[in-house]
Each structure stands twice: as structure tokens, then as C-alpha cells.
Amino acid sequence: MRTVKLTEESIANLLEELLKRSPSQYPEQEAAVAEIISEIRARKDEALFEYTRKFDRADLNAENVRVTDEELQAAYQEVDEKLLEVMRKAISNIREYHEKQLRTSWFDSKPDGSILGQKITPIAKAGVYVPGGKAAYPSSVLMNVIPAKVAGVEKIVMTTPCGADGKVNPNTLVAAKEAGVDEIYRVGGAQAIAALAYGTESIPKVDKIVGPGNIYVAMAKKAVYGNVSIDSVAGPSEILVLADETANPRYVAADLLSQAEHDELASAILITTSQALAEQVSKEVDQFVKELSRKDILEKSLENYGYILLADTMEMAIRTANEIASEHLEIVTKNPFETMTKIKNAGAIFLGEYSSEPLGDYFAGPNHILPTNGTAKFFSPLSVDDFIKKSSIISYSRQALEAVHEDIERFAKAEQLTAHANSIHVRFES
């Protein structure tokens, strides 16, 4: 990992370099994705099955595109019983955490007969995309589906790529069944996103699409936004560890690599005020890379976006962390809770040396679908809120409206919207 001294110039250069990882920086994929979406809209199932044959080498049709109940039951025979036990514990934690996010409708009535309020309604249909290329991610199934179930979504439709033999990873299928998915379709890529957004003869149109994916999936979600809602346009994974001289260098190195192994564009950054820690972490990283199974990906990730940033003060380190606004932020300082109070921008914050990032990925309960590429400055983790709609409630009595009708008419006339003014005025004609 390269070590960089933090200055105003180096911070600016780093931010510019990290932003190159954004899905918005790949216009060549945008044209390909636009073509796929256009074809799915025009030819529906026909185009969907053509793209699946082309990209996944799987021969699908209207009869076999949906995963059957028999396949779901068979998947349980292939899943390790201990893993299933762990999965169920994770489901309990995730559900309990997200149940605390539930909101209720509210109404406020006043003596003059006016009533204002907000009505909370779950969305009707949610589409969940689950990656299935380089690896299977049953944890993503749980993180996407459980908040939707807690919110009360009526129908949850999942798409995930299959192999050339048409089979879907059994761990993914079991996770979907345990979490409560209603329908599963064995298609992936931009074509799956288009199918969920516009509907085909086999796959129903949904109201919102959530879930991570590769660059083509991210670009497709961006393209269909407006026709449906989406959670976010997710970029490559990232971790930032904010540490002082009290941190354990071996722990820090292991945590940095936990995200670097995702793909070559993943970002792993240590910001520290300790030169000694920086040197020790660098040595530990080199040793771990030699031992871990995804060595090639780790090396490329660290070469591209692996940094150790040396700050003169903790204040400068914190300011830099807020500028980067990392997806995952670990705070390993003498008093991590005090440091946390100064953090404004982060997807998920892990406090103390025993709160390693994978704890959040798999088990603790908070969602691991998080804002990336600096979007933690204005986006939040996936939550129950992502699966509800809010409707404003307005009810005025004649008495309440009479007291303010002239004010409303004056405002409308100031905007030259006389029909607006008249709509109020006719109720008080002599």
C-alpha cells in the first residue's frame, strides 16, 4: 500500500482519484445498457432470453425462467446445516434492527376543524437484484428482503443470474426462501433490471428495484430510474479505517483486506496519526496478501486504490474521513465513541477493535447495502424507509378555511394563477 502525507493538495488528488470509480465514469457501458433496455421494452421475454443465452449461456424460456418450489426445497439439501443455523440467527438480528425503524401514520387536529397528517403506506411490489457472477451473496438477499418484509411490501420479486446449466446457487435460494421472497427468476445483468422496471410476459413490473450488482447493473438501475424507484447507483466497495497509535496493526490490516478482496476497484484506506502504526500495517498487509485466497484481486485493488494516509493531527484525519465519506468506516482510536461524534459522513460506522466490518456484512443487524463513492454525504443505508411511501393528509372545515381564504387567494393571484384563487373564492361567494 502506498503511504501519502496528508496535505490540502493530497486530499484533493485522492478525492479525484476515488471518484473515478463511480459508475457515472463509464460512458462506453452506458450505450450498451441503453440498447439492452430498449430491446427488453420492445420484445420483452424474447429479448430477455436472448441476452441470457448470450451472456450466461443458459437456455431459458417462459416455462423454466421462474425458480420452482421443488427447486427451493432441493436447495435445502445442498446447504450446510450449520450455515442455515447461522443464517437464521442473522435473519433474527436483521429483522429486530429494522423493526425499530418502523414509522406510523400521524394526524394532528385543531379546534378550528383543520386536520393535517401523514399516511404511511408500503410500496406494492419490490424487485431485489442479487449478484451471482464471481460469487454468490446470500447475505445480500437477507439485507434487501428483510427491510421490505418489515415495511409490509405485498410482493417481493427477486432476480439472480444462473449458471449455464440453469441452476442458481443453493445458498442464495435458501436465503431467499428464509427471508420471504415471493417469486425468484434466474436472470441477471442489465436485462434483469430492465425486466423488473418495465415487465415482460414472465416477469412482473415492480415499483422499486434494490440490490447491488456490476457496472452494467448499476448503469441499468440509473437508466430506469424515474420509471421505477431505485435504492442507489452503487459503486465498488470501500473501507476506511481511522486509527491512532493504540490500534492493533494486525487487526487493521485484516480489516482493510476484507473489502479489498471484493474486486479490483475496491478501495481500502487507513488514515492515522501514527507513523509506527502505518509501517506496521503495511508489513501486515503484505504478509496477509501472500496467504489469502484472492491474492490477485487483493494485489490489484491495493495497487489501484489502497492508501495509508498520514495526518499531523486527529482533527485533520477526521476532516479527511468526512471528505471521503466512506461506505464503511472503522474507528480504532483511544476513545472511538468520542471520535464518532465528529464524523458527519459515513455509510456504516464500526467502533472499537472488536467491531470488524464483516460483523456488519453478515450478522449484527444494520443493513450492509450502503452509499458508496462519497454519496454518504447525502444518502443513507438501505432501510425500512426505502420500502414505504408517505402521503400528506389535509382536511379543513369551513371555519378553518374562512379564516385564511383571502391569504390563499392573494398568494395565488401573485403567481397569476387565477383558477387557483377562484377555487378558494367560490366557497365564500355571497
Secondary structure, DSSP 8 states (H G I E B T S, - for coil): -EEEE--HHHHHHHHHHHHTTSGGG-HHHHHHHHHHHHHHHHHTHHHHHHHHHHHH-----TTTSB--HHHHHHHHHHS-HHHHHHHHHHHHHHHHHHHTT----EEEE-TTS-EEEEEEEE-SEEEEE---SSS--HHHHHHHHHHHHHHT-SEEEEE----TTS---HHHHHHHHHHT-SEEE---HHHHHHHHHH--SSS---SEEE----HHHHHHHHHHBTTBEES----S-EEEEEE-TTS-HHHHHHHHHHHHTS-TT-EEEEEES-HHHHHHHHHHHHHHHHHSTTHHHHHHHHHHHEEEEE-SSHHHHHHHHHHHT-SEEEEESSSHHHHHTT----SEEEESTT--HHHHHHTSSS------TTGGGT-----GGGGEEEEEEEE--HHHHHTTHHHHHHHHHHTT-HHHHHHHHGGG--
